[in-house]
Amino acid sequence: MAYQKVNADQRASGHSQYLDNDDLQATALDLEWDMEKELEEPGFDQFQLETAENQNLGHSETADLNLDSIQPATSPKGRFQRLQEESDYVAHYGRSAPKSNRCHILKILCTATILFIFGILIGYYAHTNCPSDATTSGTVDPQLYQEILKTIQAEDIKKSFRNLVELYKNEDDMEISKRIKTHWTSLGLEDVQLANYSVLLNLPGPSPSTVTVSSSGQCFHPDGQPCSEEARKDSSQDPLYSYAAYSAKGTLEAEVIDVSYGTADDLKMIKKVKNITNQIALLKLGKLPLLYKISLLEKAGFGGVLLYIDPCDLPKTANINYDNFMVTLNPGGDPSTPGYPSVDGSFRQNQSNLTSLLVQPISASLVAKLISSPITRSKSNICSPLELPNNEIRIVSMQIQTVTKFKTVTNVIGYLKGMASPDRYIIVGSHHYSGYSYNGQEWASSTAIITAFIRALMLRVKKGWRPDRTIVFCSWGGTTWGNIGSYEWGEDFKKVLQKNVVAYISLHSPIRGNSSLHPVASPSLQQLVVEKNKFNCTRRAQCPETNVSSVQIQGDADYFINHLGVPTVQFAYEDIKALEGPSFLSEAVFPKHATKIEEMDPFFNLHETISKLSGEVILQIANEPVLPFNALDIALEVQNSLKGDHPNAQHLLAMASGLREIAELFQSDEMRPANDPKERAPVRVRMLNDILQDMEKSFLVQQVPPGFYRNILYHTDEKTGQFSILMEAWEHCKSLTSNETLQEALSDVLNSINSAQVYFKAGLDVFESVLVGKN
């Protein structure tokens, strides 16, 4: 396995002879630090799109602390600011020449001879133990990042994209994985592996699901077309592709009840006027996670769900009223092996369906037929949402056919091993071919971007350079059915990843629109992303704010955020109107044609921008001596998340204030030694990195509502800044006589804040002990 090979290489390296002697090891590391040429953080000065002017992204100095303002985007960086070497720094470590009051020629010759021999010995051992210029870390050359990333060209990404699109038309998942592996290997990426897992997939049945209106006997496919064979042949889409993976199967005839978005308030109102037991809910996608709404409907007693996207929730440019789509009801991983990897010998649970509800996605045009209401916009261009009149009754029969079978899901994993810290991983993830034409353009887009970065990186590696930390490139399989490939690999290597993963960079669906760059990042990485985001804010780009949020995102970052507490970054282009609409519309997966991506980004300039923005973040995290993470921003995010009028939150606010104080102390007391070349002891840097790496793990909670993140630092959408589990618990307890759910959520948040406070306090104590020991 890859991590075993990394450790083997580390033991076999030239430094292994010093590992048994702490003093010699520290001396050797000090020499390496002393000989490094410090640099200012590179920006994107040399990057230029065809339609954008150059923008200077130099590493600006941090302003004074403004502790009264809770603004993560303007809080102190608290990062390792490498200083220019002091003029007397080398002399501090050098041995001064002995002085003599008498200038005798013999003494001079003897001294010169001794110094000459001593110099030869020093030069020999320095040459042996210090890496050459060709293999030094990226921190040596201030132009290194630009030199690597300037080789990424939009035309190359476009060519790779078209090749991938052409490939997926003829090959299955395994063959495409092999092609990706071969391509990455040909670029020079070392140790590229295929990780195969036999998993239980829920696939479309032999015939499409149907919805029949009982009063008229009319039968419809999910896209709204009649159930005749002629209509199916004439349709541009195959209705087989419209289904909910892991739904219950069978037939149900019942009344259709409009539940709008299916929130707790919606259901509370409906229960007062309707008998909802074993009825069919007409549910809009959006506003809250689908799994959460399905759990509410199931608990309320519904028997089935007709799921659709209201046209009023979509940008005006989108027209998918007749489009089929699929959703998955799988929270993550192989349903037959929940919580453990699908390896040979694992016990398989019988999980053909993950809900008792019959769930069927349907088009908005079919909804309009069921409620006898056309989809219209008024003269003022105001859209009228689809609603079933309260005084009308619709009886329909829904029939769902799906099949479950074990199939192989393949991940492609490639390693570029680090030089200074090969046991620390930056994971870069995209996904590949999903089967059944789902997301054909999206997987090709993300795979082309990650391949372009690998190509640029390996051109530099071939010249002798290596990053300090290991970069792991992953192309995941099974994403469409619940991020299955990434979950299985994560569960397989869980113990190693818990200790070694530093950050996850997501390239899931990078081009969703062309009007706005939308970065999402963990609180600890928001400062770094803000700096990179400034690159895109030119006169020709819409960038009203450089605000970076932490919101729930779709894709394979899920396992790393929610089970490992790994800081995560994702850059993606969106349609501004889509961002203004309800969240979680992206849970719908449409079979799309590859030409759509080229319509949004015909010259692939957006692809180039995503690749370079992501690339510089990857390089900084992989190369900076101290991880570019921000402790104080986590504390500020916690304080922001407690805003509002939640009851019983006073104790939480007091504890959050204490967390902020200790985070400020941590940044001021422990970042200063990292900034001072005289105090930059390698053992201290390693200790500091270990603390920074695990900061967000304190905020993983065990139990959350279905579809909600276990990492409570992430919000459900851009519009609500409060802790999601507190908001949900408060809404939930409104309809209950007991507030037990709210008390549990409050306790989870309280324990997380307290855990983070204890964590930083323990880190400060360790550093203090080290200083006392040295004194």
N, C-alpha and C positions, 0 to 999 in steps of 0.2 A: 504493500500500500504506500501511497505517496508520502504520508507523514513519516513512515519508517525509513524511507529513502532519504528524506531530509535529515533525519537524525543521524543516519549512517554517514552522510556526507559531512555533517558537522564534526562527527568523531574523527573522520579521516582527514580533516583539514590541517593546515600547517600550524594552527594555534593549539591543537589538542595536546601538544607536549607541555603546555603551561597550565592545563586545567587542574593539575594536582597541587599547584603552588599559587595561593591567592595573591601573594605579594608580587610575584612575577607577572601574573595575569593582569593585575591592576596597573603595573608599570607599563606593560605592553599596550594596554588600552589607553593609558594617559598619553603615551607617545603618539598613538593614532589620532587622539583628539588634538594634541598640540600641533600636529603637522597638517591638520585640515585647514583649508582656506575658507573662512567664513563668507557667507554671501547674504545678500538681501533676498527676500522671497520673490521669485520671478512671477510675473503676471502674464497677461495675454497681449503684451505690447506688439508682438509681431504677427498676431493672428488678424486676418482680414478677410471678410466675406466679400463676394462680388457686389453685394448691395449695401455694405456697411462700411463706415469709416473706422480707422484704427482708434482704439480706446485704450488709454494707459491704465493698466491694472497693477501698478506698482504697489508694493506692500506698504500701506500707509501706517503712520504711527498711531498709537492708541491715544484717544483723548482721555482727559481726567475722568475718574470714576464719578458717576452721578447716581448715587445709591438711592435717591428718591424716585428715580424713574425706573419702572419695571419694563424695560424694552430690550429683549434679547438681541435685536439687530444693532443696538448701539451700546451694548454692555461691553466692558473691557474684554479684550481678547483672551487674556489669561493664558496665552500661548507662549511657546518657546521662541523668543525673539533673539535670533543669533546676532551677537554683537560683532563689530569689527574688532579684530585682535588689537590689544593694547600694545603700545610700542615697546614696553618692557616685559611683555608676556613671555617671550622666548628666553629672555635673560633670567626670568624667575625660575625656570627649570634648568638653565645651563649652569655649568660649573665655572666659576671665575678663575682666571689665571693667577697663579701665586705671584705676589710681588716680591721684589728683591731690591735691597738698597745698594747692592754691589753688582756692577755690570761686568762680570768676568766672562770671557769668551767661552771658556769650557762649560760653565754652567748653562750658558745660552744654548750651546750645541747639544748638551745632554737633554735639556728641557725640550728643545725642538724635536730631538729624536724621539723622546718619550711621547710627546704630543702627537707626532706623526704616526707612530705605531698605534697609539690609543685611538687616533682618528680613523685609521684603517679598520680597526676592530669595530668601532661604532658604526662606521659606514657599512661594514659587512653585515652586522646584525640588523641594522636599520633596514638595509635592502632586503634581508631575509624576512623580517617580520612585518614590514609595512607594504601595503599593496602599491603596485605601480600606478602611474597616472592613468593608464588604460583601463584599470579595473576599479578605480576609486568610486565612491558613492556619488550620487547625484548632487550632494550638497557642495561639491567642489566647484562646479562651474555654474555661474548665475544664468547662463544662457542654455543650460541643458534641457529644460522642459520645452522651450521653444524649438530647439533643434530637433527634438524627438517629434513633437506634435506638428511641426510645419510640414512634415512629409505626408500628413493625412490630407488627402485631396478628395473633393466632392465627386469628381469624375470616377475615381477608383471605387468609391462606395457605391455609386450608381451601377457600375459594371458588376460588382460583386452581388448587389441586390438582384439584378436581372438574372444572373446565373443561378442564384438560389431559387428564385421564383420558377424558373424553367425546370429546375431539378425536382421540386416538390410535386410537380404534376405527374411524374412517372415513378417515383420511389416511395417506399414506406419509411416508417420512423427509423428502423434499424439501419437501412441503407443510407439515409440522410445523415444519421449520426456518424457513420463510418466515413462519409465524404467530408464532413466537418473535421473529424479527427485527422484525416489525411491532409486536408488543407492546412490546418494549424501546424501539423508536423512539418510540412513543406516550407512553412514560413520560419522554421527554426525553433518553435516552441518545444521545450524539452518535456519528457515524461507526460505525454498525452495519453489518457486512459479512457476506456468506455466502462461505465458503471451500469450494469443491467439489473433490473428488479422486475420480478413477475408479480403483477398487481391486478386487482379486480377492477375492471372498467365497466361502466354502464353505458351501453351503446344504443343507437336507434334500432327499433325492431324492424321486421321484414316489411311492414306496411306502416304508413303514417298514422299518427294519432288523429282523432276526429272529434268535432264538436257538432252535435245535432240539436236543432231547435225542436222541442217536443210539439209545439202547437202547429207548426207547418211541416215538420218532417224533413226540413232542409238540412243537409249534411255539408259541413265545411272542413277543409283542411286548416291548419293553424295560420296560414297566410291569408285566409279569407276566401280562397278559391273553392268552388264546389267540388264534391268528392268524386267526380267522374274521372275516368282515365284520360279523357281528352283534355280536360282542364289541367290535369297533372302534367301531361306531355307538353302542353302549350306554355306552362309556367316556366319562368326563367330560373326558378329556385326549386330545389328538392325539399318537399315538406318533411322528409325524414329528419332533416337537420334541426327541426324545431322541437326541442324536448328539454326536460329538466333531468339532468343526470342524477341517478340515485333516488328518483321519486318512486312512490308506490305505483304498482301496475294494477289495471283492472278497469271496470266500468262503473260510473256513478251517474244517476239521474236525480237532479235536485234543483232547488230554486237558486238562482244567481243573486247574490247579495253584494252590492257595491260597498267595499270597505275602504275606498280611496287608497291612501298609502299604508293602511294597516297599522297605524300607530296605536298606542294604548288609549289615547283619547278617542280615536276613530272607533275602536271596538267598544269602548265604554258607551258611546252614544248609540251605537247600533244595537247593543244588547237591550237597551231600554224599549225598543220598538219592534224587534224582530226575534224570532226563534231561530238561532243560528246552528243548532245541532245538526251535524251531518249535511249541511248545505254547502254550496259552492261559492267561494269568495272571489269577487272580481277585484284584483289587486294591482295597483300601479307600482312599477319599479321606481326606486329612488327614495331619498331622504334618510333612510336608515338601512343597515345591512339586511339583505334578503333573508339570511338564516335567522336573524332575530325576529323578523315579521312572520316567517313561517312558524317559528316556535310559538308565537303569540296566538296565531290562528289555530294551530294544533291544540294548544291548551284550552282555547275557547270552545272547541268542539266541532270545528268545521271538518268536512270530509274531503273537499277538493279546492283547488285554486286555479283560476285562469289569470295568468300574469301578463301584463302588457306595459308598454311605454307610452305615456300620454304625449301626443304630438306637441302640446304646449310646453313640455319640459325640454324640448329639443331646440337647437339653434335653427333660425329660419332657413339656413342653407341646407339643413339636413332633411331628407325626405325618405323616411324608412317606414312609412305607413303600411307597406305591403311586405316588408322584409321579415323573413324567419330569423329567429335567434334561439340560442340555447343558454341555459344557466346550469350551474352545478350546485347541488345541495351538500357537497362534501366540504367540511371545514379544513381539510388538508391531509394529504398522504393517502396511503392505501387503506380503504375502509376495512379490509379483512385483517389488517395488522395495526390497529390503532395504538400509537405511542411507541412502537418498536419496528425495526426495519423488516422488509419483506425479503429475507434471505432464506436459503434452503434450510428446512427444518423448523421454521417458525410456525406456530399455531395459527390457523386461519379461522377467523370468525365468519359466521354467515351473515353478511351485511349487504344483501342485494339491494335493499332500500334503506335510506337514512331518515325517513319520515313516514308516518302513517297516511299522510295526505297524498292525493293524486294531484300533481302539479303539472300544468301545461302552459308554456309560453305561447301567446297568440299575438297577431299583429293588431295594430290600432284599427285597421280597416275592418277586421272581423268584429272587434268590439263595437264599432259603429253599426254594424249589421245586427248584432245581438240586442242593442238598445234602441234600434231604429232611429238613429240620429246621425246625420252626416258630419264629416270632419270639415269645419268651416272656420274661416277667419273673417271678422267684421271688416267694414270699410276702413276703420281706423287701424286695421292690422292687429287687432287684439284677438288672441286665440281664446276659444271657449273650451274649457276642459271637458273631457268625456265624462258623463255622469248618467247613471241609471236613475230615472225618476222614482221617488220613494213610493208613489202610489201605483206603480206598475209591477207586475210579476212576470218573470221570465224563467221558464223551466227548460233546462238543457240537459243533454246526456253527453258526458265526456268519456272517451275511451282512450286509454294510454297503453301503448305497447313498447316496451324496451327489452333488451337482453343484457345479461351480465356474463362476462367471460374473463378469464385470466389472460392477460397479454403482457408482453415484455415492454417496459418503458426504459429508455436508454438515456443516460446523461453522458456528456463529453466533458472531461475534466483535464485541464492542462496547467502545468506548474512552471512558473519562472522563479527559481529559488533565489532567495535573498542572500546577500553576502554577510552583512553584520548580524542580522537577526532572522535566520532562515526559519525559525520556529514561530514566527508571527505572520499571519496570513491576512492579506487584503483580497476579498473575494469579489470578482466582477461577474455578474450573472445576466444572461439573456436566455431566451427559450427558442426551441426550434419546432419544426413541423409537428402539428398536433393531430393530424389525421382528419378526414372528412372535410377538408378545405377550410377548417376554422382558422381564422386569423392568418391566412396565407401571406398577406402582405406584412403583418406585424412581426411575425417571427423572422421573415427575410430581412426586414428593416433592422431589427435589433441584432441579428446575427451578422449582417454586413457591417454594422458599426463596431461591434466588438472585434471582428476580424481586422478592420482597418487599424484599430489601435494596436492589436497584436503585431501587425506588419510593421508599423512605425517603431514600436518598442524593440522588436527583434533586430531591426537594422542597426540600432545603437548597441544592442547586446553583442552583435557579431564583431563590433569594434573593441570589445573587452569590458564594457560597462555592465554593472548589475545594480538593481535596486537594493536598498538595505534590508527590506523585508520581502518575504515571498508574496508574489501575486498569483492568485489562483483564478483561472478563467473557466467559467462553467456555462455550458449550453444545456439547459434543462429540458427533459421530456415530460409529457403528461401534464403540462400546465393547465390545459383547458378543463380537466376533470377535477381540479382541486390541488394544483401545485404538487402533484404526486412525486415527480422525480426529485425535486429539491427536498421535500420532506423525507423521502426514503434515504437519500444520501446523508441528510443532516442527522437522522436518527441512527444511521449506520456508523457515523463518525462523531457522535455526540460528545463523547468524553474528550476527544482531541480538539474539537471545535470550541467547546466551552473554555478551554485554556488558551487556545492559540489565535482565534479569529479576532482581528482588530476592527475591521469595518466591512460593510457590504455595499457595493456600488451597483445599483439596479439599472438595467437597460431595457426593462419591460415596456413594450409599446411606446417607443420614444417619440413617434410622430402621430399625434391624434388630431392635430389641427395645424394651422400655420400663422396664427395671429399673436400668440403670447407664450413666452417661455415660463414654464411653471415648475419651479424646483421644490422638492420636498426633502426634508432632512431631519434627522434626530436633533434634539435641542443642543447636544454637545458639538454638533458639526454645523450649526446654522451660521456661525461667524465665517467659517471658511467658504461656505456656499455663497454668502452675500458678496464676498470679495470677488468670486468668480463670475457671479451673475452680472456684475457691473459691466463686464465685457460686452454684453448684448444691448446695453442701454445707450443707443446712439440716436441721432435725429430721425433715423428711418425705422427704428424699432419701437414698439409700444412697450414701455416698461415704466409705468407710473410709480411703482414701488419696487424696492429690492427686498421686500419682505419674503422670508422663507418660512414655511409653516411645517408643522409635524402633524400630518393627517393620515388616516388609513389609506393605503394604496393597494391596488390590485397587483398580483404577480408573485414571483418566487421569493421576494424578500420576506414574505410572511413568516417563514420558519425562523429566520435569523433574528427578526425583530421580536417575535413573540415567545420563542423558546430559548433563545440564547442571549437576548438583550444586547444585540450588536448594533452600534451606531450605523445608520444607513443614509445613503444619498441617492436621489433619483432626479435627473433632469428630463423633462418632456415638453414638447410643444403642444399646446391646447388651443381650442377655439375659445375666445373670450366669452362668447355667449354660452358655451357649454359650462364654463366655470361659474357663470351666474345662476345656472339652473340647479336642480337638486343633485345631491351627491349620490353615489352608488349606481348611477346609470351604466357605468362601465362594467357592472356585473353581467350585463348582457353581452354575449359573444356572437357576432354576426359572421356568417360565411361571406367573405369579401373577395373581390377581384383585385389582383395585384396592381392594376392600373390606378387604383384610388390613391395610393401613396404618391405616385408620380404626378397626380393632379394637385396634391397638396404641396409637394416639394419637387417641382419639375427639374430643377438644377441641382438638387441634393445639397444645397447650402445649409439647410436646417440639420441634415444628418451630420454634416461636417462640424457644425457648431456643437451639437450634442456630444460628438466624439471627442472634441478638443476640451470642452468644459469638463466632461467626465474624466478625460485623460489627465488633466492637470490636477484634479482632486485626487485621483489614484496615485499619481507620482508624488504629490506632497505627503500623503499619508504613508506611502511606502518608503520615503526617503528622509523626512525630517527627523533629526535626532530625538526630539520629543514630539509625541503625537499631537497634531493640531486640533485638540479637543478642548472644549470650554466647560469648566466645572460650574462657573457662576451662572451660565445660561440655563443650566438645568434647574438651579434654585429659582431663577426668575420665572421659568416656565411653570414651576409648581405654584408659585405665588399667583401668576396670571390665571392658572386653572382653578383657583379657589375664589375667584371673583364671582360676584352674584349674591343672591339672597338665599343660598342653601341654609337650611336650619342646622343647628349643632355644628357649625363650621368654625366657631371661635377657637376651639382647641387646635384645630388643623392650621389655622392662620398663625397661631403662636408658634407651633412647631415648624411651619414653613419659614417663619422669620429666623428661627434658630438655624435652619439649614442654610439660609442665605448668608448668615453671619459666618458660619464655619467654612462655606464655600469661598467667601471673600478672603478669609484668613488663609485658606489653602492656596489660593492664587497668589496672594501677596507674599506669603512666607516661603512657598515651595517653588514658585516659578522664578523668583529672584536668583536662587543658587543656580538654576538651569540657565539663566541668562548671563551669569558671571563666569567668564572663562576660567578664573582662578579657582572657582568652586565646582566646576563642571566634572565631578567625579563620575566615571562610567557606571559604577554601582548605584549611584544616586539617580542617574538618568533612567536606568532600568527600573528601579523602584517606582519612579514617577510615572513611567509609561504603564506599568502594571496597574497602578491606581486609575489612571485615565481610561484605560481600556475597559475596565469593568464598572464604570460609574453608573451606567443605565440599568444594570442588572437588578439593582435594588427595587426597581419599579415594575418588575414582573409579578403579577398576582396569579393565584391558582385558579380561581373561579370567576368567570365573567359571562355575561349573557351571550348566547350564540351569535357569532358574527362580529363581536366586539374584540378589539385587541387586548391581549393579556398585558402588553406594555402600556400602562396607563398614561404615559407621557404623550401618546398620540390621541388626537381628537377625531370625531366622526366626520367632520367637515370643516371648511374654512370659516363658516359663520359662527360656530359655537366654540368658545375657547375654554369652557369649563371641562373638568374631568368627565369623560363620557359615562363612566360607570355610576357616578353620583347623579348625573342628570337622569339616566335611565331609572335608577333606583327611586329617585324622587317622584318621577312620573308614575312608576309602577305602584308605589305605595299609596297614591291618591285613590285608587280603586279598592284598596284593601283596608281592613280594620286594623291590621298590625303593620308596624313599620320595621319589621325584622329585616327585610331586604335592604332598606336604607341604612340601618345600623351596621350590617355586614359590609356594605360598600364603604361607609365611613371608616370602619375599622381597617379595611384593606388599604385605603389611602393613607391613613394615619401610620400604619405599620411600615408602609413603603417610605414615607418621609423620614420616619425614625430610623429605619435601616440605612438610608442614605446618609443621615447625619452621623450615625455610629461609624459608617464606613469611612467618611472623611476624617472623623476624629481619630480613628485607628491609624489612618495614613499619616496624620500629623504626628502622632505619638511615635511611630516607627522612625520617621525622619529625625525627630528630636533625640531618640535613642542613638541613632547613628552619629549625630553631632556630639553627643555626650561621650560616646565611645572614642571618637577621634580626639577629643580634648583630654 
